[in-house]
């Protein structure tokens, strides 16, 4: 299998956040051998959980997303184009940074986090690596709170991010502010953003893994002008895997009970991420 390269983690000192962020960078297989080639970039939240370097014990035994391995396989199979990935670790202010817009606060830490990625981190990545810096080639990806963060950040900064992927997005936070206060009243033209949204049908607290709210977001996007399979993909993972499937997928037996009751965890995001990747970064047409 062709493989990309995971660079050593590095510390980024953010003036906007007045704190440090750990970032991890994946370079595609052809990066070293094709010195004139440029690549789209995907920025991924919850960065300590997304690459295989996190190990199988990450995330309370669920393991990581293994995004590097997934991208390697998809690129080799010609199901997506090569990309650079930049993951950003979460920290003590994860909720405040990821929650999206808040109903009663204008100057939020989410706005600061957005500025950090758009105005500090992205310019540094564009300077150091051979990127395709335009919005059409710049994406965001996350799950749960990282999911709503990706959608809301792209919505507020379409001049920077033209691609956004959301797995099991937490659109219920802040009293559904993004859905009710941002999307529902929007009457202007469709923005130039390509969205991927998904959910399961059950999660650890007895809810539906955000299915109803995710469907509501997808419907609002359709009302505004997004078209399925053109610039919007909405997928529902209709049922959790059974024990035989979980065993074949390598899930430890002590996690089966949890996996049968919840699709809101890194295991399910790991096996669903390919849909987001292939939709946001389809292979180049010959």
C-alpha atoms as a printed R data frame, in Angstrom:
    type eleno elety resid chain resno       x       y       z
1   ATOM     1    CA   UNK     A     1   0.000   0.000   0.000
2   ATOM     2    CA   UNK     A     2   1.188   3.497  -0.809
3   ATOM     3    CA   UNK     A     3   1.559   5.557   2.338
4   ATOM     4    CA   UNK     A     4   1.708   9.193   3.262
5   ATOM     5    CA   UNK     A     5   3.959  10.563   5.973
6   ATOM     6    CA   UNK     A     6   3.021  11.635   9.486
7   ATOM     7    CA   UNK     A     7   5.358  14.398  10.627
8   ATOM     8    CA   UNK     A     8   6.367  14.755  14.284
9   ATOM     9    CA   UNK     A     9   3.867  16.733  16.322
10  ATOM    10    CA   UNK     A    10   4.631  20.400  16.762
11  ATOM    11    CA   UNK     A    11   3.517  23.193  19.075
12  ATOM    12    CA   UNK     A    12   1.850  26.263  17.619
13  ATOM    13    CA   UNK     A    13   1.745  29.403  19.775
14  ATOM    14    CA   UNK     A    14  -1.463  31.283  19.012
15  ATOM    15    CA   UNK     A    15  -1.670  35.017  19.590
16  ATOM    16    CA   UNK     A    16  -5.437  34.944  19.104
17  ATOM    17    CA   UNK     A    17  -6.084  32.214  21.671
18  ATOM    18    CA   UNK     A    18  -3.212  33.310  23.929
19  ATOM    19    CA   UNK     A    19  -2.329  29.648  24.323
20  ATOM    20    CA   UNK     A    20  -0.503  26.759  22.666
21  ATOM    21    CA   UNK     A    21  -1.988  24.192  20.292
22  ATOM    22    CA   UNK     A    22  -0.478  20.842  19.342
23  ATOM    23    CA   UNK     A    23  -0.803  20.111  15.632
24  ATOM    24    CA   UNK     A    24  -0.017  17.014  13.595
25  ATOM    25    CA   UNK     A    25   0.562  17.015   9.845
26  ATOM    26    CA   UNK     A    26   0.055  14.252   7.289
27  ATOM    27    CA   UNK     A    27   1.738  14.608   3.891
28  ATOM    28    CA   UNK     A    28   0.393  12.590   0.948
29  ATOM    29    CA   UNK     A    29   2.324   9.739  -0.709
30  ATOM    30    CA   UNK     A    30   3.573  11.735  -3.692
31  ATOM    31    CA   UNK     A    31   4.612  14.841  -1.732
32  ATOM    32    CA   UNK     A    32   8.347  14.092  -1.678
33  ATOM    33    CA   UNK     A    33   8.547  12.676  -5.219
34  ATOM    34    CA   UNK     A    34   6.471  15.368  -6.963
35  ATOM    35    CA   UNK     A    35   8.082  18.673  -5.965
36  ATOM    36    CA   UNK     A    36   5.864  20.794  -8.228
37  ATOM    37    CA   UNK     A    37   2.568  19.269  -7.178
38  ATOM    38    CA   UNK     A    38   0.183  21.128  -4.869
39  ATOM    39    CA   UNK     A    39  -2.486  19.628  -2.621
40  ATOM    40    CA   UNK     A    40  -5.824  20.433  -0.975
41  ATOM    41    CA   UNK     A    41  -5.735  20.691   2.819
42  ATOM    42    CA   UNK     A    42  -8.078  19.245   5.427
43  ATOM    43    CA   UNK     A    43  -8.053  20.689   8.956
44  ATOM    44    CA   UNK     A    44  -9.314  18.197  11.557
45  ATOM    45    CA   UNK     A    45 -10.497  18.926  15.106
46  ATOM    46    CA   UNK     A    46  -9.811  16.704  18.156
47  ATOM    47    CA   UNK     A    47  -6.405  16.139  16.616
48  ATOM    48    CA   UNK     A    48  -5.023  13.756  19.224
49  ATOM    49    CA   UNK     A    49  -7.676  11.217  18.177
50  ATOM    50    CA   UNK     A    50  -7.504  11.183  14.379
51  ATOM    51    CA   UNK     A    51  -4.267   9.520  13.245
52  ATOM    52    CA   UNK     A    52  -3.045   5.946  13.723
53  ATOM    53    CA   UNK     A    53  -0.174   7.222  15.870
54  ATOM    54    CA   UNK     A    54  -2.702   7.615  18.712
55  ATOM    55    CA   UNK     A    55  -2.768   3.821  19.036
56  ATOM    56    CA   UNK     A    56  -5.579   1.319  19.656
57  ATOM    57    CA   UNK     A    57  -6.000   2.358  23.285
58  ATOM    58    CA   UNK     A    58  -6.967   5.931  22.456
59  ATOM    59    CA   UNK     A    59 -10.371   7.365  23.275
60  ATOM    60    CA   UNK     A    60 -11.277   5.057  26.142
61  ATOM    61    CA   UNK     A    61 -10.407   1.966  24.123
62  ATOM    62    CA   UNK     A    62 -12.234   2.926  20.926
63  ATOM    63    CA   UNK     A    63  -8.996   3.693  19.122
64  ATOM    64    CA   UNK     A    64  -8.329   6.606  16.802
65  ATOM    65    CA   UNK     A    65 -10.036   7.546  13.546
66  ATOM    66    CA   UNK     A    66  -6.984   6.188  11.662
67  ATOM    67    CA   UNK     A    67  -7.528   8.904   9.063
68  ATOM    68    CA   UNK     A    68  -4.025   8.499   7.678
69  ATOM    69    CA   UNK     A    69  -4.580   4.793   6.948
70  ATOM    70    CA   UNK     A    70  -8.037   5.466   5.504
71  ATOM    71    CA   UNK     A    71  -6.719   8.174   3.186
72  ATOM    72    CA   UNK     A    72  -3.830   5.942   2.100
73  ATOM    73    CA   UNK     A    73  -6.272   3.177   1.108
74  ATOM    74    CA   UNK     A    74  -8.687   5.544  -0.650
75  ATOM    75    CA   UNK     A    75  -5.903   7.236  -2.611
76  ATOM    76    CA   UNK     A    76  -4.450   3.889  -3.684
77  ATOM    77    CA   UNK     A    77  -7.913   2.767  -4.810
78  ATOM    78    CA   UNK     A    78  -8.312   6.076  -6.708
79  ATOM    79    CA   UNK     A    79 -11.452   6.913  -4.749
80  ATOM    80    CA   UNK     A    80 -10.154  10.299  -3.594
81  ATOM    81    CA   UNK     A    81  -7.383  12.710  -4.461
82  ATOM    82    CA   UNK     A    82  -4.251  13.150  -2.382
83  ATOM    83    CA   UNK     A    83  -4.516  15.717   0.390
84  ATOM    84    CA   UNK     A    84  -2.524  17.257   3.209
85  ATOM    85    CA   UNK     A    85  -4.139  16.851   6.630
86  ATOM    86    CA   UNK     A    86  -3.551  19.097   9.634
87  ATOM    87    CA   UNK     A    87  -5.005  17.981  12.953
88  ATOM    88    CA   UNK     A    88  -5.449  20.354  15.889
89  ATOM    89    CA   UNK     A    89  -5.569  18.942  19.409
90  ATOM    90    CA   UNK     A    90  -8.448  19.935  21.643
91  ATOM    91    CA   UNK     A    91  -7.833  21.362  25.109
92  ATOM    92    CA   UNK     A    92  -9.514  22.623  28.256
93  ATOM    93    CA   UNK     A    93 -11.773  24.998  26.294
94  ATOM    94    CA   UNK     A    94 -13.012  22.368  23.849
95  ATOM    95    CA   UNK     A    95 -16.695  23.133  24.333
96  ATOM    96    CA   UNK     A    96 -16.284  26.891  24.085
97  ATOM    97    CA   UNK     A    97 -14.068  26.627  20.989
98  ATOM    98    CA   UNK     A    98 -16.176  24.047  19.165
99  ATOM    99    CA   UNK     A    99 -19.780  24.986  20.025
100 ATOM   100    CA   UNK     A   100 -20.433  27.306  17.096
101 ATOM   101    CA   UNK     A   101 -22.292  30.605  17.484
102 ATOM   102    CA   UNK     A   102 -23.888  31.321  20.845
103 ATOM   103    CA   UNK     A   103 -27.217  33.118  21.133
104 ATOM   104    CA   UNK     A   104 -26.238  35.715  23.703
105 ATOM   105    CA   UNK     A   105 -22.540  36.294  23.147
106 ATOM   106    CA   UNK     A   106 -20.881  38.051  20.246
107 ATOM   107    CA   UNK     A   107 -17.213  37.720  21.229
108 ATOM   108    CA   UNK     A   108 -16.923  33.983  21.817
109 ATOM   109    CA   UNK     A   109 -14.015  31.611  22.068
110 ATOM   110    CA   UNK     A   110 -15.458  29.854  19.002
111 ATOM   111    CA   UNK     A   111 -14.854  33.069  17.058
112 ATOM   112    CA   UNK     A   112 -11.296  33.175  18.386
113 ATOM   113    CA   UNK     A   113 -10.680  29.536  17.480
114 ATOM   114    CA   UNK     A   114 -12.015  30.235  13.993
115 ATOM   115    CA   UNK     A   115  -9.656  33.176  13.650
116 ATOM   116    CA   UNK     A   116  -6.763  31.043  14.893
117 ATOM   117    CA   UNK     A   117  -7.263  28.453  12.141
118 ATOM   118    CA   UNK     A   118  -8.196  30.894   9.366
119 ATOM   119    CA   UNK     A   119  -5.755  33.734  10.064
120 ATOM   120    CA   UNK     A   120  -2.841  32.119  11.933
121 ATOM   121    CA   UNK     A   121  -2.551  28.385  11.284
122 ATOM   122    CA   UNK     A   122  -3.672  28.239   7.645
123 ATOM   123    CA   UNK     A   123  -1.283  30.994   6.474
124 ATOM   124    CA   UNK     A   124   1.579  29.168   8.213
125 ATOM   125    CA   UNK     A   125   0.668  25.876   6.552
126 ATOM   126    CA   UNK     A   126   0.293  27.576   3.175
127 ATOM   127    CA   UNK     A   127   3.728  29.161   3.553
128 ATOM   128    CA   UNK     A   128   5.507  25.980   4.617
129 ATOM   129    CA   UNK     A   129   3.842  23.373   2.406
130 ATOM   130    CA   UNK     A   130   2.733  23.132  -1.226
131 ATOM   131    CA   UNK     A   131  -0.966  23.681  -0.676
132 ATOM   132    CA   UNK     A   132  -3.846  24.727  -2.893
133 ATOM   133    CA   UNK     A   133  -4.893  27.666  -0.699
134 ATOM   134    CA   UNK     A   134  -8.225  28.655  -2.247
135 ATOM   135    CA   UNK     A   135 -11.478  27.867  -0.373
136 ATOM   136    CA   UNK     A   136 -12.515  25.202  -2.892
137 ATOM   137    CA   UNK     A   137  -9.516  23.135  -1.770
138 ATOM   138    CA   UNK     A   138  -9.586  23.900   1.954
139 ATOM   139    CA   UNK     A   139 -11.705  21.760   4.258
140 ATOM   140    CA   UNK     A   140 -12.699  21.190   7.873
141 ATOM   141    CA   UNK     A   141 -13.674  17.886   9.476
142 ATOM   142    CA   UNK     A   142 -14.874  16.916  12.923
143 ATOM   143    CA   UNK     A   143 -17.251  14.773  14.936
144 ATOM   144    CA   UNK     A   144 -19.748  15.609  17.670
145 ATOM   145    CA   UNK     A   145 -18.836  19.142  18.803
146 ATOM   146    CA   UNK     A   146 -16.088  19.102  16.178
147 ATOM   147    CA   UNK     A   147 -18.813  18.461  13.620
148 ATOM   148    CA   UNK     A   148 -20.894  21.530  14.354
149 ATOM   149    CA   UNK     A   149 -17.634  23.460  14.661
150 ATOM   150    CA   UNK     A   150 -16.662  22.493  11.109
151 ATOM   151    CA   UNK     A   151 -20.036  23.420   9.610
152 ATOM   152    CA   UNK     A   152 -20.375  26.693  11.521
153 ATOM   153    CA   UNK     A   153 -16.779  27.737  10.851
154 ATOM   154    CA   UNK     A   154 -17.121  27.168   7.115
155 ATOM   155    CA   UNK     A   155 -20.478  28.979   7.139
156 ATOM   156    CA   UNK     A   156 -18.940  32.044   8.770
157 ATOM   157    CA   UNK     A   157 -15.728  31.950   6.704
158 ATOM   158    CA   UNK     A   158 -16.611  30.774   3.171
159 ATOM   159    CA   UNK     A   159 -13.784  32.988   1.923
160 ATOM   160    CA   UNK     A   160 -11.385  30.544   3.607
161 ATOM   161    CA   UNK     A   161 -13.147  27.148   3.844
162 ATOM   162    CA   UNK     A   162 -15.126  25.730   0.944
163 ATOM   163    CA   UNK     A   163 -15.455  22.187   2.304
164 ATOM   164    CA   UNK     A   164 -16.869  20.952   5.614
165 ATOM   165    CA   UNK     A   165 -17.481  17.464   6.986
166 ATOM   166    CA   UNK     A   166 -19.583  16.731  10.070
167 ATOM   167    CA   UNK     A   167 -19.955  13.288  11.688
168 ATOM   168    CA   UNK     A   168 -22.572  12.954  14.452
169 ATOM   169    CA   UNK     A   169 -22.709  16.734  14.805
170 ATOM   170    CA   UNK     A   170 -23.870  18.229  18.106
171 ATOM   171    CA   UNK     A   171 -26.339  20.670  16.590
172 ATOM   172    CA   UNK     A   172 -28.389  20.572  19.802
173 ATOM   173    CA   UNK     A   173 -25.879  22.704  21.739
174 ATOM   174    CA   UNK     A   174 -26.592  26.319  22.677
175 ATOM   175    CA   UNK     A   175 -30.346  25.652  22.321
176 ATOM   176    CA   UNK     A   176 -29.880  24.688  18.642
177 ATOM   177    CA   UNK     A   177 -28.586  28.191  17.972
178 ATOM   178    CA   UNK     A   178 -26.868  27.421  14.667
179 ATOM   179    CA   UNK     A   179 -29.958  25.730  13.276
180 ATOM   180    CA   UNK     A   180 -32.575  28.152  14.618
181 ATOM   181    CA   UNK     A   181 -30.742  31.496  14.621
182 ATOM   182    CA   UNK     A   182 -28.374  31.099  11.667
183 ATOM   183    CA   UNK     A   183 -29.813  28.694   9.097
184 ATOM   184    CA   UNK     A   184 -33.566  28.997   9.628
185 ATOM   185    CA   UNK     A   185 -33.702  32.716   8.919
186 ATOM   186    CA   UNK     A   186 -31.212  32.744   6.071
187 ATOM   187    CA   UNK     A   187 -32.729  34.135   2.858
188 ATOM   188    CA   UNK     A   188 -29.689  35.004   0.779
189 ATOM   189    CA   UNK     A   189 -27.898  33.034  -1.924
190 ATOM   190    CA   UNK     A   190 -26.263  29.687  -1.320
191 ATOM   191    CA   UNK     A   191 -22.671  29.924  -0.175
192 ATOM   192    CA   UNK     A   192 -19.900  28.195  -2.117
193 ATOM   193    CA   UNK     A   193 -19.401  25.393   0.414
194 ATOM   194    CA   UNK     A   194 -19.544  21.643  -0.106
195 ATOM   195    CA   UNK     A   195 -21.066  19.932   2.961
196 ATOM   196    CA   UNK     A   196 -20.985  16.349   4.205
197 ATOM   197    CA   UNK     A   197 -23.302  15.497   7.137
198 ATOM   198    CA   UNK     A   198 -23.994  12.171   8.819
199 ATOM   199    CA   UNK     A   199 -25.347  10.581  11.969
200 ATOM   200    CA   UNK     A   200 -26.237   7.250  13.448
201 ATOM   201    CA   UNK     A   201 -29.575   6.512  15.061
202 ATOM   202    CA   UNK     A   202 -28.595   5.975  18.709
203 ATOM   203    CA   UNK     A   203 -26.044   7.275  21.165
204 ATOM   204    CA   UNK     A   204 -24.834   6.747  24.696
205 ATOM   205    CA   UNK     A   205 -27.441   8.970  26.375
206 ATOM   206    CA   UNK     A   206 -30.444   7.277  24.754
207 ATOM   207    CA   UNK     A   207 -30.806   9.906  22.027
208 ATOM   208    CA   UNK     A   208 -30.555   9.425  18.254
209 ATOM   209    CA   UNK     A   209 -26.912  10.507  17.693
210 ATOM   210    CA   UNK     A   210 -28.175  13.883  16.520
211 ATOM   211    CA   UNK     A   211 -30.141  12.372  13.635
212 ATOM   212    CA   UNK     A   212 -33.157  14.694  13.844
213 ATOM   213    CA   UNK     A   213 -31.107  17.862  14.170
214 ATOM   214    CA   UNK     A   214 -28.729  16.767  11.409
215 ATOM   215    CA   UNK     A   215 -31.679  16.078   9.112
216 ATOM   216    CA   UNK     A   216 -33.055  19.513   9.979
217 ATOM   217    CA   UNK     A   217 -29.725  21.133   9.049
218 ATOM   218    CA   UNK     A   218 -29.648  19.206   5.769
219 ATOM   219    CA   UNK     A   219 -33.206  20.297   4.994
220 ATOM   220    CA   UNK     A   220 -32.412  23.943   5.669
221 ATOM   221    CA   UNK     A   221 -29.411  23.695   3.350
222 ATOM   222    CA   UNK     A   222 -31.662  22.184   0.659
223 ATOM   223    CA   UNK     A   223 -34.151  25.031   1.138
224 ATOM   224    CA   UNK     A   224 -31.377  27.565   0.644
225 ATOM   225    CA   UNK     A   225 -30.166  25.896  -2.532
226 ATOM   226    CA   UNK     A   226 -27.811  23.005  -1.795
227 ATOM   227    CA   UNK     A   227 -28.327  19.903  -3.966
228 ATOM   228    CA   UNK     A   228 -27.848  16.302  -2.860
229 ATOM   229    CA   UNK     A   229 -24.761  14.599  -4.298
230 ATOM   230    CA   UNK     A   230 -23.710  17.852  -5.970
231 ATOM   231    CA   UNK     A   231 -22.651  20.052  -3.037
232 ATOM   232    CA   UNK     A   232 -24.436  18.254  -0.179
233 ATOM   233    CA   UNK     A   233 -24.222  14.667   1.032
234 ATOM   234    CA   UNK     A   234 -26.350  13.526   3.970
235 ATOM   235    CA   UNK     A   235 -25.936   9.957   5.226
236 ATOM   236    CA   UNK     A   236 -27.745   8.120   8.031
237 ATOM   237    CA   UNK     A   237 -26.014   5.074   9.503
238 ATOM   238    CA   UNK     A   238 -29.297   3.249  10.049
239 ATOM   239    CA   UNK     A   239 -28.214   0.600  12.576
240 ATOM   240    CA   UNK     A   240 -25.235  -0.278  14.775
241 ATOM   241    CA   UNK     A   241 -23.131  -3.281  13.798
242 ATOM   242    CA   UNK     A   242 -23.848  -6.706  15.275
243 ATOM   243    CA   UNK     A   243 -21.378  -8.704  17.368
244 ATOM   244    CA   UNK     A   244 -20.031 -10.642  14.375
245 ATOM   245    CA   UNK     A   245 -19.341  -7.402  12.518
246 ATOM   246    CA   UNK     A   246 -17.718  -5.870  15.579
247 ATOM   247    CA   UNK     A   247 -15.434  -8.874  15.972
248 ATOM   248    CA   UNK     A   248 -14.409  -8.701  12.313
249 ATOM   249    CA   UNK     A   249 -13.767  -4.985  12.696
250 ATOM   250    CA   UNK     A   250 -11.364  -5.680  15.549
251 ATOM   251    CA   UNK     A   251 -13.397  -4.069  18.320
252 ATOM   252    CA   UNK     A   252 -12.354  -5.531  21.720
253 ATOM   253    CA   UNK     A   253 -15.081  -7.754  23.130
254 ATOM   254    CA   UNK     A   254 -15.366  -5.643  26.280
255 ATOM   255    CA   UNK     A   255 -16.524  -2.748  24.060
256 ATOM   256    CA   UNK     A   256 -19.237  -4.690  22.198
257 ATOM   257    CA   UNK     A   257 -22.007  -3.799  24.621
258 ATOM   258    CA   UNK     A   258 -21.266  -0.099  24.229
259 ATOM   259    CA   UNK     A   259 -20.927  -0.382  20.439
260 ATOM   260    CA   UNK     A   260 -24.335  -2.059  20.210
261 ATOM   261    CA   UNK     A   261 -25.934   0.842  22.073
262 ATOM   262    CA   UNK     A   262 -24.158   3.882  20.677
263 ATOM   263    CA   UNK     A   263 -22.875   5.083  17.299
264 ATOM   264    CA   UNK     A   264 -21.398   8.186  18.890
265 ATOM   265    CA   UNK     A   265 -17.765   7.159  19.292
266 ATOM   266    CA   UNK     A   266 -14.444   6.972  17.459
267 ATOM   267    CA   UNK     A   267 -15.064   3.441  16.198
268 ATOM   268    CA   UNK     A   268 -18.126   4.436  14.196
269 ATOM   269    CA   UNK     A   269 -16.500   7.665  13.059
270 ATOM   270    CA   UNK     A   270 -13.515   5.636  11.893
271 ATOM   271    CA   UNK     A   271 -15.672   3.411   9.678
272 ATOM   272    CA   UNK     A   272 -17.848   6.284   8.396
273 ATOM   273    CA   UNK     A   273 -15.102   8.828   7.624
274 ATOM   274    CA   UNK     A   274 -14.473   7.454   4.123
275 ATOM   275    CA   UNK     A   275 -17.776   8.867   2.912
276 ATOM   276    CA   UNK     A   276 -16.802  12.372   3.959
277 ATOM   277    CA   UNK     A   277 -13.338  12.061   2.446
278 ATOM   278    CA   UNK     A   278 -14.485  10.764  -0.937
279 ATOM   279    CA   UNK     A   279 -17.265  13.364  -1.199
280 ATOM   280    CA   UNK     A   280 -15.158  16.347  -0.168
281 ATOM   281    CA   UNK     A   281 -12.075  15.292  -2.163
282 ATOM   282    CA   UNK     A   282 -13.230  13.178  -5.115
283 ATOM   283    CA   UNK     A   283 -10.565  11.863  -7.479
284 ATOM   284    CA   UNK     A   284  -9.489  14.089 -10.305
285 ATOM   285    CA   UNK     A   285 -11.262  13.464 -13.599
286 ATOM   286    CA   UNK     A   286  -9.004  12.356 -16.408
